[in-house]
Amino acid sequence: MAGIIEVKDQGKVRIYDADNSNYIDIVVPSTVSSNRTITIPDATFTIPTSNTPDDDAITAAKLNNDIISGTTALTSEPADTDEFLVSDAGTLKRIDYSLIKGGGITMAQQWRLSSNFTSNNNDQTVTGWEAADQTGSVSIGSAMTESSGVFTFPSTGIYEITQTIVFGSNDAADTNVSVAMQLSTDTGSNYTNQSLVWIGFESDGSSPPSRQSAHQTIIMDVTNVSTDRFRVRGSNGDQTNAFFEGNTAYNATMLLFKRIGDT
């Protein structure tokens, strides 16, 4: 039978080494479901001794184009510990999603005075805040919390805080009011000024009262949500009948908190 070697009954081909002292058996299963063909390539090669490919044996040319698109799709944002393959100067390494995910704004929320806050004394903590909830108002991420004018942060990070102050007075007198944005790192035992603005004008005592607006912005690093606190402090050295305007239907005197990065 030209070109064909048949071995029957035994089910194996035995090949001896050069001195006939040892051999290798190529064994066929006792039963096969149909005829099979083993095609030997026109090349010199070594049969691997395990199911594990040799080092550097798998190259890009051996990967199909659907190696990614052919797998199950992830339908939500990856977890921080999910891993990706990257080429680090030509060396494959893995990296956690937490190290490559975009920072962006992960938290933003508006707060406002729900009614007028009387400012007729020195060094008052401004109270009466509420989270903005009018139609069209939105927030991102976890919310700030507030108690008696003191704000607590939902997570560590770099925060941008913008304040708009709407100031009015019912007295026909010179009025000078200062407004400070303050940070505490010891749960409110001590505060330091981060920003300070002055509002000064002479009201004519008319109704509705005269008003002025001022703005200030700070960027602060919140490193510990258990101890870091924020508040607004107002002082009216003239002790006139002045106020910071508030309204529960829209933003007048307000605060905008934005988390803009990691600490």
C-alpha positions in Angstrom: 0.0 0.0 0.0 2.1 2.9 -1.3 2.5 5.9 1.0 0.5 4.2 3.9 1.7 2.4 7.0 -1.0 0.4 8.6 -0.8 -1.1 12.1 -3.6 -3.2 13.2 -4.6 -5.0 16.4 -1.9 -3.5 18.6 -3.2 0.1 18.1 0.3 1.7 18.5 3.4 2.5 16.7 6.7 1.9 18.5 9.8 3.9 17.6 13.2 3.0 19.1 16.1 5.2 19.7 19.4 4.9 17.8 20.8 2.1 20.0 17.5 0.3 20.3 17.6 0.6 24.1 14.5 2.8 24.6 11.4 3.6 22.6 8.4 5.9 22.2 5.0 4.5 21.7 2.4 6.4 19.6 -0.8 5.0 21.0 -4.2 5.1 19.3 -7.4 4.9 21.5 -9.0 1.5 21.6 -12.0 3.0 19.9 -12.4 6.1 17.7 -15.7 7.4 16.4 -14.4 8.0 12.9 -11.2 8.1 10.9 -8.8 10.8 12.0 -5.8 12.5 10.2 -2.6 13.9 11.8 -0.9 16.2 9.3 2.8 16.8 9.9 3.9 20.3 8.7 6.7 20.8 6.2 9.0 22.1 8.9 11.4 21.1 11.7 9.6 21.3 15.0 9.6 19.8 18.5 6.5 18.2 19.9 5.7 19.9 23.2 5.8 17.8 26.4 2.8 19.5 28.1 -0.3 21.5 27.3 1.5 24.7 28.3 3.0 26.7 25.4 6.6 27.4 25.5 7.7 30.9 26.6 7.3 33.5 23.9 5.4 30.9 21.7 2.2 32.9 21.6 2.6 36.0 19.5 0.1 38.7 18.2 0.0 36.8 14.9 -1.5 33.8 16.7 -4.4 35.7 18.3 -7.6 36.0 16.4 -9.1 39.5 15.8 -12.1 38.6 18.0 -10.0 37.9 21.1 -11.7 40.9 22.8 -15.0 41.4 20.9 -15.7 37.7 21.0 -15.9 37.6 24.8 -18.7 38.5 27.2 -19.3 42.2 27.5 -19.1 44.0 30.9 -22.3 46.0 31.2 -21.4 48.3 34.1 -18.4 50.3 35.3 -15.5 48.0 36.3 -14.8 47.4 39.9 -11.7 49.1 41.3 -9.9 45.7 41.5 -10.8 44.6 37.9 -7.6 44.2 36.0 -6.4 45.3 32.5 -3.3 44.3 30.5 -0.9 47.1 29.5 2.4 47.2 27.7 4.9 48.9 30.0 7.7 49.8 27.6 7.1 46.5 25.8 6.6 44.3 28.9 3.1 43.1 29.6 1.8 44.0 33.0 -1.6 44.1 34.7 -3.1 47.2 36.3 -6.1 47.7 38.5 -9.0 49.9 37.2 -8.7 52.1 40.3 -5.3 53.4 38.9 -6.6 54.3 35.5 -10.2 55.4 35.9 -10.9 59.0 35.2 -11.1 61.4 38.0 -13.6 64.0 36.8 -16.3 65.5 39.0 -17.6 62.7 41.2 -19.6 64.9 43.6 -21.4 68.2 43.2 -24.2 69.7 45.3 -25.8 73.1 45.9 -26.9 74.3 49.3 -28.8 77.6 50.1 -30.2 79.6 53.0 -33.8 78.6 53.2 -34.7 82.0 54.8 -33.0 85.2 55.7 -30.2 84.9 58.3 -30.0 88.0 60.5 -26.5 89.3 60.7 -26.4 92.0 63.4 -23.5 90.8 65.6 -19.9 89.9 65.3 -18.6 86.4 64.5 -21.8 84.4 63.8 -21.9 80.9 62.3 -24.4 81.1 59.4 -27.2 78.6 59.9 -30.4 77.7 58.2 -28.9 75.8 55.2 -30.8 73.3 53.0 -29.9 71.3 50.0 -31.3 72.9 46.8 -34.3 71.0 45.6 -36.2 73.2 43.2 -37.3 71.8 39.8 -34.2 71.5 37.6 -31.7 71.3 40.5 -29.4 68.3 40.3 -26.6 66.8 42.3 -23.8 64.3 41.6 -22.6 61.6 43.9 -22.9 61.4 47.7 -24.3 64.4 49.5 -22.8 66.8 52.0 -24.3 66.7 55.5 -25.0 69.8 57.7 -25.8 70.4 61.3 -26.1 73.9 62.9 -24.2 75.4 60.1 -21.3 72.9 60.1 -20.8 70.8 57.0 -19.3 67.3 56.8 -17.9 65.8 53.6 -19.0 62.5 52.1 -15.5 61.4 51.1 -11.9 62.5 51.0 -10.6 64.5 48.1 -9.9 67.9 46.7 -13.0 70.1 46.9 -13.9 73.4 45.2 -16.4 75.4 47.3 -18.0 78.5 45.7 -20.2 80.8 47.8 -22.6 83.5 46.7 -23.7 86.0 49.3 -26.8 88.2 48.9 -26.7 90.8 51.6 -29.4 93.3 52.6 -30.1 95.8 55.3 -33.3 97.4 56.5 -31.5 100.3 58.3 -30.7 103.7 56.8 -27.1 103.4 58.0 -23.6 102.4 56.9 -23.2 98.7 57.1 -20.0 96.6 56.7 -20.3 92.9 56.9 -17.5 90.3 56.5 -18.1 86.7 55.4 -15.4 84.0 56.0 -15.2 80.5 54.6 -13.5 78.4 57.3 -12.0 74.9 57.6 -11.5 72.8 60.7 -9.3 69.7 60.8 -10.1 68.8 64.4 -13.9 68.1 64.3 -14.7 71.8 64.8 -12.6 72.6 67.8 -10.6 75.2 65.8 -11.2 76.9 62.5 -9.0 78.8 60.1 -10.1 81.3 57.5 -9.7 80.1 54.0 -11.3 83.1 52.3 -12.7 86.4 53.5 -14.8 89.1 51.7 -16.2 92.4 52.9 -19.6 93.8 51.9 -20.1 97.5 52.7 -22.8 100.0 51.6 -25.3 102.5 52.9 -28.9 101.5 52.8 -31.7 104.1 52.5 -34.0 102.0 54.7 -36.5 101.7 51.9 -38.7 98.7 51.2 -37.7 96.4 49.7 -34.3 96.8 51.3 -31.2 97.5 49.4 -29.1 94.4 48.4 -25.6 93.6 47.3 -23.9 90.4 46.2 -20.4 89.0 46.6 -18.7 85.7 45.6 -15.7 83.8 46.9 -14.2 80.4 46.0 -11.7 78.1 47.8 -10.1 74.8 47.0 -9.5 72.6 50.0 -8.0 69.2 50.6 -10.2 67.0 52.7 -8.0 64.2 54.0 -10.2 62.9 56.8 -14.0 62.9 56.7 -14.1 62.2 60.5 -12.3 65.4 61.5 -12.5 67.9 58.6 -15.3 70.4 58.8 -16.5 73.5 56.9 -18.6 76.5 57.9 -19.5 80.1 56.9 -18.9 82.8 59.5 -20.4 86.3 59.3 -19.6 89.5 61.2 -21.5 92.8 61.4 -19.4 95.2 63.4 -21.9 98.0 62.8 -24.6 95.9 64.4 -27.2 97.2 62.0 -30.4 95.4 61.0 -28.7 93.4 58.2 -29.3 90.0 56.8 -28.1 87.3 54.3 -30.9 86.7 52.0 -32.4 83.2 51.8 -35.3 81.5 50.1 -36.6 78.0 50.1 -37.9 78.2 46.5 -34.6 79.3 44.7 -30.9 80.0 45.4 -30.0 83.4 46.8 -27.2 83.0 49.4 -25.8 79.7 48.4 -22.9 77.2 48.4 -21.7 75.0 45.6 -19.6 72.0 46.7 -17.6 70.1 44.0 -15.2 67.2 44.4 -12.7 67.8 41.6 -9.9 65.2 42.4 -8.3 62.8 44.8 -6.5 63.9 47.9 
